Amino acid sequence: IFALVLVVLLQQFEVQLEGEHHARAVESHLNEILRLLMQEGTLAVSGRVQNNPLEQSGKRRILDGRIKDETQQTKDLVVGHPDEEQAYTEIYGMLHKCLDILAESKKDSLSGDRFAVLKAWGSLNRVTSTLNVRMDELITHMNEVAEQTQLEQAQIREQFKLALAIGLLVNLLLAAALAFYFHRGTVKRIGFLMDNTVR
């Protein structure tokens, strides 16, 4: 019984650790995506302010690649978690909208539109604000799920503690009953031997 309880508790601990690791990994990737997106927007503006958008385009291509890599890693993490997959799909759509705004801004800047970056910056701010809110909602949801799982596991651990205590009490009572039974049988035999010895 004790070994079974230990195995179940160990499995619960592993599930809890896995859930916490998953939540931290998704949160980390989402934060990195947002950081890279802001960095790319800043590069777009600074390239226009410095009047050298071509110099910034190489850096932006690198950031685009990193954003795509982060989004793929996040997508891989949320597979099998329906609520997270739905939120990720929304986030992914907004992210692509941001990237489209930046690409359009770059194209307009190269064609000579001096205000393209400012227009893009306003649109980008609105979309990234919504994106940030949705990411925060996903992170909050994941934290709530993790807390609920921890509460359920704590309740199960308490039930196992109670079962162990009852099992221990039953074992003690059984041991006492067996000791009494064998003691009584041994006393009868010794009494019988003593009677035989006296005769």
Secondary structure, 3 states (H helix, E strand, C coil): CHHHHHHHHHHHHHHHHHHHHHHHHHHHHHHHHHHHHHHHHHHHHHHHHCCCHHHHHHHHHHHHHHHHHHHHHHHHHHCCCHHHHHHHHHHHHHHHHHHHHHHHHHHHHHCCCCCHHHHHHHHHHHHHHHHHHHHHHHHHHHHHHHHHHHHHHHHHHHHHHHHHHHHHHHHHHHHHHHHHHHHHHHHHHHHHHHHHHHC
